[in-house]
Each structure stands twice: as structure tokens, then as C-alpha cells.
């Protein structure tokens, strides 16, 4: 089974003050342990860097160098792949969103869902219930 992580899992795994820290850390450890391939999409990686270093979002944000080291630790694992848009991405996105209008805060989730579809990744670990709107995705909530 192919799987990916949402931004919230990475953030909570790094934020030791979060009540979700332990659960997110367990999921992240399972993800990086392998041996199955795991996928990290660039919007998730960059979203993690944006949130985890932002003093207006977190009481104790990470210094950018620490956040980048966390990303390095993930991306240097032999079974973790970083993926982005392929040439037909827009067609995949349009097909995914043709029956359910996507706007506002749902756009980044649709972006990740379209990347998952494009790359054949069917499972995402996330507490974001919006992912359930996209057909063909299996959403695992690490906090339930």
C-alpha cells in the first residue's frame, strides 16, 4: 500500500507542546521505518516549513535550520520519495474537482489529492476531514 503524510502530522510530530505530538510521532516513526515506500509531496514539505517556523502560529516555532534538518532526515531515507506535479497534473486536478467545486482553503487539499491520484498513492495520514471529499482516497486519522 502506498501512503503519504499531511502537513498536520509533520507539524504535530515536531511540536512537542501539542497534545497530538505522541500520536503524530508514532505515525511518523512507522512511516519512516518502512519497508514500504512512502511519499512526501512538495506542497506538504513546504507547508511544514511554513507552519513549523512561523512565530504567529506556534508558541515555540523551530528555527529554519532545524526544520530543514527534519526534512533532510525524511528525504534521505531510501524508501521515502518526494514527488511533485507531472506534465498532465492540471488535467488530473480538473478531473478530481469537476463534480465538487473547490475554493478557498480546500484548494491546497485538492492539490495534494490530485498529486496522490497522479502518482497512484491511495492513503494519506491526516486529521483533515476535507480529504474524505475526494474519491479514491483512504484517509487515516492518526488521532482517532
N, C-alpha and C positions, 0 to 999 in steps of 0.2 A: 504494500500500500504506500502511495506517495503522500507526503504531508508537508505542510508549511506552518509557520507561526505568524500570528498577527502582531502588530506593534505592542498591544497591551501586554502580551506575555513577556516580551523582552523588557519592557519598562518595569513591570512589577517584579521581574526576576532581579533587576538591578536596584530597585528602590527598597532598601531594607526596612524602611519605615512603613511600608504598605502592609495592610492585613492580608493581602494576596501574595506577598513575597514568597512564602514557603511553597504554596501550590504552584506558582509560576516557575519557581526554581526546579521543582520536581519534573515538570513538563519539559523544561529546557534541558535538564540533565538527560532525560530519556531521549529527547530529540538528538542531542549531540553524541549520545553513546552509540547510536547506530544499532545494527549494521545497515539498516535500510537507508536509502538515500533520503535526504532532507533538503528542502528547497527554501531559500530566502529570496524574496523578491525585492528589487531595489527600492520600490516605494516604502516597503516595510523597514528596511535598513535605514533609509534616510529619515523616515518618520521617527524611528527610535532615537536617532541622533538629535533630531529637533526637540523632542519632548524631554529626553533624559538630561539635556544640558540647559534647559530653559528655567531660569530662576523665577519666572512668573507662574510656572506650572507646578514645580516641585519645591518643597521647603529646602531640600538638600540636593540640588542638581549635581550631576557629575561634571568634573572638568572635561572639556572636549577630548583631551588626550586619553583619559580613562575610558570614555565612551568608545573612542576609536579602537582602543586595545580590546574592548569587549567584542566589537565587530570582528577584528582581526582573529580573535580566538575562535570565533564561529566559522569564519570563511576559510581558515586554514585546515579545518577538519577534512579528511579525504572524502567523506561521504556527504558533505554539505555543498550544495550548488547554489550559486547566485544567478538569478535569471531576470531578464527584462523583456521588453517588447520585441517581438519578431516582426518582419515586414507586414504580415496580414493582421496585426493587432487591432487596427481600427475596425475591420470587418467583424472580428470576434467580439469586440466591445459592443458594437451596434447590434449584433445578433443577440447578445446576452441581455441587452437593455430594451429591446424593441417592444416587449409586452408590459413592462413596468417602468413608467417614467422615472428617471434618475436625475436628482437635482441636489444641490447643496451638499450637506455632509455625507450623503450616500455616494457621491462621485468617487472618492478615494476607495471605498469598499468595492464598488463596481470595477474600478481599475484593477484591484488585486484579484477579484473574482474572474475577470477576463484573462489576466495573466495565468491564473490557475488553469482555466479551461484551455488556453492556448498551449500550455506545456503539459497537459494531462495530469495535473496534480488535483486530487479529489478531496483531500482532507485539510482543514485548517483548524488549528488550536486557537480559539478566540472566545472572549466573553461578549463580543459584539454580535447581538442578535440579528442585525441587519444582513449578515451573510446568509442567513436562512432564506432570504428572499430570492436568492439566485439558484436556479435549478441545477441539479447535479453536484452541488457541494455538500460535503459532510462536515458539519461544524461540531467540534468537540469543545465544550466549555470546561476549562481546567479548574474552575472554581465551584462546580456543582458535583 
